[in-house]
Amino acid sequence: MTTLIIVTGATGALNGATVEHLLDRVPAGELGVAVRDAAKAVRFAERGVEVRHGDYADPASLPAALAGADQVLLVSSNDPGADAVSLHRAAISAASAAGVGRILYTSHQGAAADSPFRPAVVHAATERLLADSGVPWTSLRNGFYAHSLAWLAGPWRETGVVTVPADGPVSWTAREDAAEAAAIILTSNHAYEGPTTITANAAPTFADLAETASDLTGRDIRIAVVDPDEWVAAQVATGQPEQMARFTLGMYQAAEKGFFAGTDPLLTTLLGREPRSARDILARPQ
């Protein structure tokens, strides 16, 4: 029997990469993407993927966007100014009403109602919605995306210092690996249910990363943990809005409290190889 996988947010980096991996695993006729702007999904349409209009902020668009799907991969909202839980509720309700066989959701390893990092609270609330939906679900609890080290570690290549307002272990996980893992899980005959942790195999601290950077560059890269308010003020001085600086501060504080510390071998098992590491990311040419 032919099945249909619908992927939302497929014009973004994460779920777009997942669709590319799915095209290596299933016929294009078994794939669809639900996107806000169909013009940005031309590359998928040209390969035979059905492109549908679907916008969490426009619930009326969702029934047709998700109709006939055996599985739906819902990307989490990345708009810090939106009521993301309400957006996710609309998508989950539409998937349930459409009779979708399974909902998958791009969550986060640190999903917790008491996390200092606001997206983690949203992910925890969304997982509760999934659990109450009555639909089989899989929450892809991806590790913190490693490409964000480009800004979270600060301009250490220029300054020789990794300056942070708090330090703690983080299982930095390559977004490329998480995308591939999602495609594998989507084609695994519903083998994974509920919260499913997808992380790299180590959780270095920023101090550890400073040592790694020293080793990679042959320079003495040191760590500086500064007062959080001083750090926020420094970010604002560079032109960043204070609200965004405090949003980012929550990530470091969550790391300090251990919310991103765990690792899981599942990603290695799914990929059949070692996942990319934080060292690999730091070693990339700038």
C-alpha positions in Angstrom: 0.0 0.0 0.0 1.3 3.4 -0.9 1.9 5.7 2.1 2.2 9.5 2.2 4.7 11.4 4.4 4.0 15.1 4.7 6.8 17.4 6.0 6.1 20.9 7.2 8.7 23.7 7.2 10.5 22.0 4.3 11.9 25.3 3.0 13.9 25.6 6.2 17.3 24.1 6.7 16.4 21.2 9.0 13.3 19.8 7.4 14.5 20.7 4.0 17.5 18.5 4.6 15.2 15.8 5.9 13.2 15.8 2.6 16.4 15.5 0.7 17.3 12.4 2.7 13.8 11.0 2.3 14.1 11.3 -1.5 17.0 8.9 -1.2 14.9 6.4 0.6 11.3 6.5 -0.8 9.7 7.5 -4.2 8.9 11.2 -4.6 5.3 10.2 -5.0 5.2 9.2 -1.4 6.3 12.6 -0.2 4.6 15.9 0.3 5.7 19.2 1.8 3.4 21.7 3.5 5.0 25.2 3.3 3.9 28.8 3.7 5.4 29.8 0.4 5.1 27.3 -2.4 7.5 29.3 -4.6 10.3 28.4 -2.2 9.7 24.7 -2.6 10.2 24.6 -6.4 13.2 22.3 -6.1 11.0 19.6 -4.5 8.1 20.1 -7.0 10.6 19.6 -9.8 11.5 16.2 -8.4 7.9 15.0 -8.1 7.2 15.9 -4.5 3.6 17.3 -3.9 3.8 20.9 -2.7 0.9 22.1 -0.5 0.2 25.3 1.2 0.1 25.0 5.0 0.7 27.6 7.7 0.3 27.0 11.4 -0.8 30.6 11.8 -3.6 29.9 9.3 -5.4 26.9 10.7 -7.9 26.9 7.8 -5.0 25.9 5.5 -4.0 22.9 7.5 -6.7 20.3 6.8 -5.9 20.2 3.0 -2.2 20.5 3.7 -2.2 17.3 5.9 -5.0 15.3 4.2 -4.2 11.7 3.4 -0.9 11.6 5.3 0.2 8.4 7.0 2.9 10.4 8.8 3.4 14.1 9.4 6.7 15.7 10.5 5.9 19.0 12.2 8.7 21.5 12.5 8.7 23.6 15.6 8.1 27.3 15.2 11.3 29.3 15.2 9.6 32.7 15.7 10.6 34.0 19.1 7.8 36.5 19.0 5.0 34.1 18.3 2.8 32.0 20.6 4.5 28.9 19.5 2.5 26.5 21.6 -0.8 27.8 20.0 0.8 27.4 16.6 1.8 23.8 17.4 -1.7 23.1 18.9 -3.3 24.2 15.6 -1.0 21.8 13.6 -1.5 18.9 16.0 -5.3 19.4 16.0 -5.4 19.5 12.2 -3.3 16.3 12.0 -5.6 14.5 14.4 -8.7 15.6 12.5 -7.1 14.5 9.3 -6.6 11.0 10.6 -2.9 11.1 10.4 -1.3 7.8 11.4 1.6 9.3 13.3 2.9 12.8 14.2 6.6 13.4 14.5 7.8 16.7 16.0 11.2 18.4 16.0 11.7 18.9 19.7 14.8 19.4 21.8 16.9 17.3 24.1 16.4 19.9 26.9 12.6 20.0 26.7 11.4 20.8 30.2 8.8 23.0 31.8 11.4 24.4 34.3 14.2 25.2 31.8 15.6 28.7 31.7 15.7 28.4 27.9 12.3 29.5 26.6 12.1 27.1 23.5 12.6 24.2 25.9 9.5 25.2 27.8 7.6 25.4 24.5 8.8 21.9 23.5 7.7 20.4 26.8 4.3 22.0 26.4 4.0 20.7 22.8 4.9 17.2 23.9 2.1 17.3 26.4 -0.2 18.3 23.5 1.0 15.4 21.5 0.5 13.0 24.4 -3.1 14.2 24.7 -3.8 14.1 21.0 -4.8 10.5 20.8 -2.5 10.1 17.8 0.7 8.0 17.9 3.6 10.4 18.2 7.4 10.7 18.2 9.2 13.7 19.6 12.6 14.0 18.1 14.6 15.5 21.0 17.5 16.7 19.0 20.7 17.9 20.7 21.6 21.5 20.6 22.4 22.3 17.0 26.2 22.6 16.7 26.2 25.2 13.9 25.0 27.7 16.6 28.5 27.6 18.1 29.4 30.1 15.4 27.8 32.7 17.7 27.3 31.1 21.0 31.1 30.6 21.5 31.6 34.3 20.6 34.3 35.7 18.3 37.1 33.5 19.9 39.0 33.3 16.6 39.6 37.1 16.8 39.9 37.5 20.6 41.4 34.3 21.7 38.7 34.0 24.4 35.5 32.0 24.6 33.4 34.4 26.7 30.2 33.1 28.1 27.8 34.1 31.0 27.6 30.5 32.3 29.1 27.2 31.4 27.8 23.6 31.3 27.9 20.5 29.2 26.1 20.5 25.8 25.6 17.6 23.4 26.4 19.7 20.4 24.7 17.9 17.5 25.0 18.6 13.8 21.8 19.7 12.2 22.7 17.6 9.1 22.9 14.5 11.2 19.6 15.2 13.0 17.9 15.7 9.6 19.2 12.4 8.3 18.1 10.7 11.5 14.6 12.1 11.1 14.4 10.6 7.5 15.5 7.2 8.8 12.9 7.2 11.6 10.2 8.3 9.2 10.9 5.2 7.1 11.3 2.8 10.1 7.8 1.5 10.1 6.8 3.4 13.2 9.6 1.8 15.3 10.1 4.8 17.6 7.4 6.2 19.8 7.3 9.1 22.3 10.3 11.1 23.3 13.3 10.0 21.2 16.7 11.5 22.0 19.0 12.3 19.0 22.4 13.6 20.1 26.1 13.4 19.3 28.2 11.2 21.5 29.8 13.8 23.8 28.7 16.8 25.8 31.6 19.2 26.2 31.5 22.4 28.2 32.6 25.7 26.7 35.8 25.3 28.7 36.3 22.0 26.9 35.6 23.7 23.6 38.3 26.3 24.4 40.8 23.5 24.9 39.7 21.9 21.6 40.0 25.3 19.8 43.5 25.6 21.2 44.4 22.2 19.9 43.0 22.9 16.5 44.6 26.3 16.1 47.9 26.0 17.9 46.9 29.1 19.9 46.1 29.6 23.5 42.3 29.9 23.5 41.0 30.5 27.0 37.5 30.5 28.7 36.1 33.5 30.5 32.8 33.1 32.4 31.5 36.6 33.1 28.6 38.0 35.1 25.4 37.4 33.2 24.3 41.1 33.4 27.7 42.2 32.1 27.4 39.7 29.3 24.0 41.0 28.3 25.2 44.6 28.5 28.1 43.6 26.2 25.7 42.1 23.7 23.5 45.1 23.7 26.6 47.3 23.1 27.2 45.4 19.9 23.7 46.3 18.7 21.7 43.2 19.8 18.3 43.9 21.3 18.3 43.3 25.0 15.3 41.0 24.7 17.2 38.7 22.3 20.3 38.8 24.5 18.3 37.6 27.5 16.7 35.0 25.4 20.1 33.6 24.5 21.3 33.9 28.1 18.7 31.3 28.9 20.6 28.8 26.8 23.8 29.2 28.8 21.9 29.0 32.1 20.1 25.9 31.0 23.5 24.3 30.1 24.8 25.3 33.5 21.9 23.4 35.1 22.6 20.3 33.0 19.6 20.4 30.7 21.7 19.6 27.6 24.2 17.2 29.3 22.8 13.8 28.3 24.0 11.8 25.3 22.4 8.9 23.6 23.9 6.2 21.2 20.7 6.2 19.1 22.0 8.7 16.5 25.1 6.6 15.9 22.9 3.5 15.5 20.6 5.2 13.0 23.4 6.7 10.9 25.6 3.6 11.0 28.6 5.9 11.7 29.9 8.3 14.2 27.9 11.6 14.3 29.7 14.8 13.7 31.2 16.2 16.8 31.7 19.7 18.2 35.4 19.4 17.3 34.4 18.7 13.7 32.3 21.9 13.7 35.1 24.0 15.2 37.5 22.7 12.6 35.4 23.8 9.6 37.0 26.6 7.6 35.5 30.0 8.4 
